[in-house]
Amino acid sequence: MRINVLGELRQPVGYAFSTELEEDAVPIDGPEVQILSGTVNLLRTDRGLLAAVEASGVSHEQCSRCLKPVRTPIEISFKEEYVPVSDPNTGATVRVDDPHETFRIGDDFILDLNEGIRQYVLMAEPSKPLCRRACAGLCVRCGADLNAGACNCNSQEDARWLPLAALSKREAEGR
């Protein structure tokens, strides 16, 4: 979402402005978030604008166990200060202590919320999305969906685990 904020940057400290957030799709490093909607409240600070964003959307991902498509609701809420590159009244360069830690408003005075939204969506997404809590996943040998029922593959024990199984058995017997 991009907002022209030249007028807001020329207002006195404490000036507040609100707008609706409506995005059909937000490009993220991975699954796409669709239908992101909410509100953006902007507050003029002594350096720039404090953006308070409250939004929700839907992420399309894969179940981490059975790989079926999953629609995951996403809720984001954040407050970040956006500092202009140049002063809107004088054109002088606005310096910041750490430019890598500060969101900036370009020389065109367009506030681009996309990077902030992207970062907070990535933090809000579940690390292991599930189609349902009791998802049984896939068989490790044949890849069958265990949610549909047991698979027909031969469930042999892995020979690499046999020494540990023998050790566990001896310990259980008290030897």
N, C-alpha and C positions, 0 to 999 in steps of 0.2 A: 504494500500500500504506500502510495506516494502522495504527500500533501504539500502544497505551496504554503509556506509559513512566513513569507516576507512581512506581511501585515502584522502577524502575531509577534515577530521579533522586534518590531518597532513600538510595541506597547510597553507600558511601565511594568516593573517587577510586580508579580502578583496577579496579572491579567490571566483569566482562565478562558478556555475554549474547548468545546466538545464536538466530536464528530462520530458518525457510525462507521464501523469497520465491516466491509462486505467484500470477500474475496472468493471467487469460484474455486480456485486451486492455488496452493502455495507450494512452490518448488522447495523441497527439502532434500538433504543428502540421503536418500532412501525412499521410503514410501511417501506417496503424495498425500497431502492433507487437503481435503475438499470441504467446501462450504464453510469457510471460516468467517464467523460473524461475531460482533461484539461492539464495544465502545472504546474510543480513544479520548482521554481527557488530557489536554495540554495546559501546562501552567508555566508562565513566563518566570524564569529565574534570573539571577544577576549575570549568568554566563550564557544561557540559551533557553531551552524548553525542557521541562520535565514531562515525559509522556507516561501516562498511566494507562495500560492496556488490559482490558478484560475481554477475553474471547473464547469461543468454543468452536470445535469443528469435528470432522470425522477423518480418521486415518485408515487407509486401506493397506493391510499387511498380511502376513502369512502366519498361521498358527505355528508356534515353535516346536510342537510335537508331531502334528499330522500334516502340516504344510498346506492346509485348506485356507482359502481366503477368509480374512477376518476384518470386520469393520470395528475399529476401536474409537470410542469417543475421546476427544482431546480437550482439555481445559487449560488455558494459560492465563496467567495474571502476572504482570510485571510493571515495574517503574524504573525507567532509565532516563538519564539526562542526555539530551542531544545538544551538542555545542556547535555553532556555526563556524565555518572555516574563516569567514570574514565578517566584520561588524556590518550590519545592514544599513547603518546611518553614515558611517565614515568610510567604509571599505577597507579599514585596517585589518590586518591578519590577527585572528584570535588564537592565542597560544594556549596549549593545554600541557599539563605535567607529563602525562603518558598518553600519547596519541593512539597507542594500540589498545588501551583500556577504555577509551571514550568513543561513543557513537558521535559521528560528525554530520552536520548539515552542509551540503556542498555550496559552491559559489552561486548556484542557481536558486538557493534557498528552498530547495525541495527536501522535505523530511521524508526519508525512505525508511519505513518501519520493517521492511522485509528481512533484513539481517537479524534484528532483534527478535522478531516473530520466529524466524528459523531456529535461532538458538534456544528459545524457550520451548518451542514445540519438541525439539530433540530431547530436552530434559523431561518433558511431560510424557513422552511416549513410553509405554511399558517396555522393559528390556526383553521380556519373553512373552509376547502376546499369545493368548490361548483362545481357541474357539469356544471352549467351555472349561470349567474348573476341573472336571473329571476326564479330560481328554486322555485316552490311552496311548495315543501316538502311533508310530509305525513299528513293525517288527524289525529288529536289527539285522536279521538274516535275509528275509525275503522281501521286506518293504511293504508288506500288507498292512492295510489300515486296521488297527486293532479295535477301533470304535465299532466296526461292522461285525466283529466277532473274532474268535481265535483263528490264527493262521494254520496252514497245513504243513508248514515246514518242520523238519526234524529238529527238535529242541535238544541238541547235544550240548553237554558242558564243554566249555572252552578248556582245552588241555593245559593252557598256561595257568589256569586257576587251581588245578588239582592239588599242587603242593600246599597252597594256602588252605584249601578245604580240609586236607588231611591234618594240618596243624590245628585248625579250629576244632576238628573232631576230637583230637587228642586232648586239647585243653578242656573241652566239655566233659570228657571222661575222667579228668583229673590226673592225667599222667604227666 
